[in-house]
Amino acid sequence: MANKMWGGRFTSKTDALLEDLNASIKYDYRLAIQDIDGSIAHATMLAECSIIKREESKKIIDGLKKIRSEILAENFEFKIELEDIHMNIESRLTEIIGPVAGKLHTARSRNDQVATDMKLYLIKKNRYLASLINSCQIALAEQALENYATFMPGYTHLQIAQPITFGHHLLSYVESLNRDKQRLHDTLKRLNESPLGAAALAGTSYPIDRHMTAKLLGFDKPMANSIDAVSSRDLVLETLSNLAIISINLSRLAEEITLWMSSEFNFIKLPDSLTTGSSIMPQKRNPDGAEIIRSKTGRIIGSLNTLLIVLKGLPLSYSKDLQEDKEPLFDALDTTEISLKVMSLMIKNMIPNKQVMLEASKKGYSIATDIADILVQTLDIPFRETHKIVGEIVAYAEDKKLTLDELTLKDFQQIDDRITNDIVNKISFDAIIQNKTSFGGTAPENVRKEAENWLKLLKK
């Protein structure tokens, strides 16, 4: 027997293999609540526009609410032979209220139905992920405030470059995550148009009110073109792109946590609850959370690539290929969600080894650039000239196995006799960091104020 939900033209049952390939209920069950919300709005509008009777609309809505309760209580049976969430719900509605359930699908198609469900789901998920990013930012800003005067080496090319504060480094991730959050909020503006009522692709001859259903579902307005409404998935792509960028930013932080946890760096510690051991090496404490977050980035980028490839050759309007938007999207959303939660935990609970970080920040002749700047300011000579002088000073210190702030006036004058005792007195490690007061600089007072400002903003 053909599928009774759509099989009037068919005389035989769908082959079991095709049925398995074709069915999406294995994953689109996630859209159940959005599907019911959309159906309630649609049934309400059908009655208001006198397309169905009010008592029929009420019966349909009451049945849909019963189904919602069953789904939330996990008492709903999802059937693969009914293909997708839409037909599973409609079939159950028929069992509950009888043939009047068949009137629910008047003036709509599964094409506009699934597009509406996906948008409602994405709106919910984008908002939730933005809140998780906010929590991660708070954890970073709190650690930054705690460590506004904790010194550490700053790196370029993974070589010690200049001393910075740990708080300043953490606030850089607050900034990048904030752009991630802004991208999610910006996507919400484009998500906020309703596809419902576009029907299969051409609209409908029924006197529906798409503005009404859009308003009932919380959209700003209906989508203006029925073909675009059912066939566009660019906002799924946009969300996946946002997730890929979030994952890259998390991966970079995860990479640094992994490095900082290593014996070579030993900059931070994580509690036992956020590390794992080795099956063979009893001394090991591994930052597996950070490593897994780092590796998940490839999975999320893969999800984006999957949908890019699916969409690139599709003609308008709807093709069954569009069903392939869900699995990569759902997987990327789940992966980003747990990555943000675990990252927040690691940030909250990491303990910096302040003395180790301080000692490391003095290595690699990290104040060389600052000495060059001091010479520019005091001797009134071009930076390129001071760059050469300080290069020779570094070579001298390296040969003597001294740090730059250990050199005496006599040592400096071996290189350039214009260097005076007043200049040498300015070459203080602490003072050099304190003087980085330019806007966005690493001076501890800058960092303290910026961390406080961020926390005030993020905790609103």
N, C-alpha and C positions, 0 to 999 in steps of 0.2 A: 504493500500500500504506500502511496506517495505521502509526503509530509502534509498533514491536513491543514497546516497554517498557510501554505502557499501552493499546494500541489494539485490544484484543480486541472491543470493542463497535463499532468503527468499520470502515467498508468502503472508505473512500477516504483518500488522503493529505491531510495538512494543506496548505492553500493556502500558497504560498511567502511571501506578504505577512504572513499571520497568524503563520507560523512565525518570521519575522524579528521581528515585534512581540512575540511571546510568549517568545522565547528570552532567557535571562538569562546564558548561558555567556560572553557578551562581557565581563561584569564579575564574575560570581560565581565565576569560576575562582580568584579570590583565596582562596576558602574551601576549596580543595582539601585542604590539610594537615589543617585542622580536620575536614573531612568524613571523611577517612580515619581520623583518631583516633577520631571518634565511631563509625564503622563497626567498628573493631577492638574497641572497648569493647562494642558491641552484640553482635558475634559471640561474644565471650568470655562474655558473660552468657547468651546463648542456649544455649551448651553447658553452662554451670554449672547452668542451670535445666532441662536435659534436653529442651529444645525442638528442638535439632538435635544431631547426634552430634559428639563431640569431634574426630574426624578431619575432619569437615566444617568445623567451626569453624577448625581449624588450617589447612586448605587455603584457606579464605576469607582468614584473616589473613595467610598467606604471600603470597597474591595481592595483597592490599591493600598490603603492604609493598613488593612489586615495583612497584606503580603509584606509590607515594610516591617511590621512587627515580627512576622515569621522569620524574615531574613536577619533582623537584628538579634533575634533569639536563637539563630542558627538552626531553625526548624524547617528551612525551605529546601526542597529537593531540586537540585539543578540537573537537567536532563540533556545529555549530549545530542540526542536526536532532534532536539528543538533548536539546535545550532548556537543561539546567542542569548544574551540576557533579555533582550526585548521579547523574543518569542517564548522564553521560559516564563516571564511575568504575565504575558498575555494569556498563555495556556492555563496558568494557575488562576488568573482572574476569571476565565471561563468556567473553571471548576467551581469557583465560589459564587458567582452571580449569574451564570448561565449565558445564553446567546447575546444578551445586551453588551457583553464584553467586546463583541465584534465591532461595536460602534466606536470604540476608542480610537481605532486606527483610521477613522475618517479624516481626510484632508492632511494626512502625513504619511511619510515613508520611513522605513528603517534608515534610509540615507540621512534625512535631516534629524532623525531621532538620535542616531549614534553621534552625529556631529555635535548636537546639543549636549548629550551626556558627557562627551569628552571635554567640552569647554567648561561645563560646570565642575567636573572633576579637576581639571587643570587650575581653575580659579582657586578651589579649595587647597590643592597641593602647593601652588605657588605661594599662597599666603602662609601656609604651615612652614614651608621651607624658609621663607623670609624670617619667621619667628625663631627657627632653629639657628639661622645665621646670627640673628640678634643675640641669642644666648651665648654663642661662641665668641662674639665680639665682646660681650660683657666679661666673660672669663679672661680674655686677652687683656682687656683694659684694666681689670682688677689686678692681674699679675704685673702689668706695666706700672700701675700706681705703687704697688708694693716694691717694685724694683726700679724706680725712677732714677736712683743713684747707684745702681749695681753696674759696674763697668764690665765690658766684654770686648773682645776684638770684633771689629767689623771687617768683612771680607769682600774682596773682588777677585775673580778667578779662583776662588777658594784659597786665596793667599791672604794672610793678615794685611789689612790695608790701613785702617785708622781705628783708634779706640772709639767706642760708642757706649751707650747704656743699654742694658738688657730691655728696659722698658721701652726705649725708642724702637728697638728691633721688633718687639711684640706689637707696638702700635702700627707698624707698617702693615701687618696683617689685618688689623682692624680696618685700615683704609681700603685694602683690596677687597676684603669681604663686604665692606659697605657698598662698593660698586656692584658686587654680585647681587646684593640685596636690592639695589636700585634697579638692576636689570630685571629682576623678578617683578618688582612693582610696575616697571614700565611695560612689561609684557601683559600685565593685567589690563592695561588700558585697551589693548587690541583684542584681548580675549572677551571683552565685555560687550559683544554683539551676538545676538541670538540667531542660530540657523533654523530654529523651529518654525515650521510652516512653509519652508522651501519645498517640501514634499520630495519626490524622487529627484527632480532637477529643474522642473519647469514652473514651480508654483502650483496653485490649485484654482479650480473654478468655484470652490465653495467660498462663501463670504466670510472668511476668517479674519481675525484681528491679531496680526502678528505683534503689533505694539503691546497689546494686552498681555500675551504670553511672555514677551520679553520682560515686561515690568514685573509680572508675577514671579519670574525666576531670578530677578535681581540684575538682569542685563540693562545696559543703558538704552539699547535700541535693537531692532532686528537688522540682520545683514541685508544689504541693499540688492544683492543679486543672487537669485536662487541657485544658479549653477555654481557660483563661488561658494555659496553656503554649504553645499553638500560635498564639494570636491577639494576644498582647500585644507591643507594640513600644515601650512607654514607656521602656525602657532604651536603645533607640536614640535616642529623643527626648532622654532625659536626657544621653546622651553628646554629641549635637549641641548641646544647650543649653550644656554645659560648654565645648565647642569654640568656640561663639559668644562666650562670656564671655572665654575665653583670647584670642580674636582681637581683641576690643575692647581688652583691656589691652595687647596687643602693638601695636595700632593707635595708641593714645595715646602709647606710647613712640616708635613710628616717626614720629609727627607731630612730637614734640619733637626727635628726631634730625634731621629734615628742616629744622626751624626753626634748630636750633643750627648746621647746616652752611651756612646762608645767609650771604651777605655782610653782611646787616644784623645778625645775631647774631655769627657767627664764633666760636662757643664751642668747637667741636670740629673735628677733622680726621679723615677716614677715609682709609685707604691706597688707592692706585690699584686694587688688586685687589677692593675693595668699593665702587667707584664706577664710573660710566660717563661717556663723553664725548658730545659733540654732533656730529651729521653736518655742521653748518654753522658752529657757534661753537667755535673751537678752544680757547678759554680755559675752557670749562665742565668742571666735575667734579660730576656729579649723584648724589645719594643714592638711586639707583633701587631699591635693595634695600628701604630704608625705605618708599619710596612704594608699591612693589608690596605689601608687607606690609599697609600701611594700606588699600589698595584691596581686598585679598583678604577683608577682614572682611565686606564686602557679600556676597561669594560664599558664605561660611560661614553667615551669617545666612539667606541664600536657601535653603541646604540644609535648615536647621531649619524654615523656613516651608513648604518643599515637603512634608516629612513630616507636619507639623502638619495641613496641608490634606488630604493623602491619608487620614490616620487619622480625621479629625473625624466623618465620616459612615458609617464602616464598621460594620456589624453583626457580632456574634460568630458563628462563630469565624473560620476562615481564608477570606480572599478573595485572588484573584490580585493585587489592588491592593498587597498587602503586599510584592510583589516590588520595588515602587518605593522600598523603604527603602534599597536597597543603593547605587545610584549616588550619591545625595546624601551618604550616609554616607562612602563610600570617598573621594569627592572632598574632603569636609571634613577627613577624617583626613589625606589626603595634603597638603592645603594647610596645615593646622596644623603638620604635621611639618616641612615645608621652611621655614615662617615662623620656627619656633623655632630651627632650625639656623642660618639666616641672621642672625637677631637676635643669637644668641650670638656669632657671628663679629664682627658690628659692634661689640658691646659690648666684646669682648676687645681689639679693635684700634683703638678710637677714642682719640684723643689730645686732651685738653682744652687749650685756649688759656687758661692760668691767668691771665695778666695781663689779657687782654680780659674775662674773667669777673669779675675783681676790680673793674676799672674800671666795668663795667656794674652791679655790685651796689651801687655808691655813687650811681648815678643815681636819679632819681625820688624823691629825699628818702626813701629806703628805711628810714632809722632814726627816722622821725617817731614811730611808735607807741612805740618804745623810749624816746624822750625823754619822751613822755607818761607812761610807766610810771615813769621816774626822778622826775618831778615829783610823782607820786602818793606815791611812797615817801619822798621827802625833805621835801615841803611838807605832807604829810598832808591833801591836798584830794581831792575826788571825781574819778574818771577822766573823767567828762563835762566837768568844768571844765578839766582839763588837755588834753583833746581840743581844746577851743576855743582854748586858749592856743597849742598847738603848730600848729594850723591857721593862726593869725596869724603864727607864726614862719616857717612854710613860705612863706606869701605874701611875707613880708619878704625871705627868702632868695632867692626866685624873682625878686623885683624887683631885688635886688642882684647876681643871677647868681652866687650862692655855694652851695656844698653846706652841709648842716646842720652838719657837723663842722668847717667853716671859719669859722663864726660866732664872734665874740668875746663876752666877758662884756658889753661895751657894747651889742653888737647884741641879745643876749637881753634885756637890761634895757630896751631900747626897747619891748619887748612887755610884760614883767612884771618889776617891780623886785624881786620876791621871789627871783628866780633869782640865786644866788650863784656865786662862783668854784668852790666845792666841787662844785656841780651841774654846771657847765660842764666841769670836769675828768673827770666821769664819762661825758661824751658822747664816747666813743671808739669808732670803728667796730669795731676788733678786740675791745675789751672787751665790746661789746654782743652780738656773736655768741658769744663765750666764755661769757657769762652765761646763754645759753639752755639751762640744765642740767636743766629739768623733764623728767620721764620722757617719752621719745619726742621730745625737743627736738633742735635742730640744733647744739648745742655740739660742737666738734670732738672732745672727749674722749668724749662720748656716742657719737658716730658711730664713732669708732675701736673702742670696746668692742663696739658692736652689730655692726659688720662682722666683727670677730673671732669673736663668738658665732655669727653666721650661718654663717661658713665652717667652723667646728668642727662645727656641726650638719649642714650640707649635704654635707660630705665624709665623713661616717660611712659 
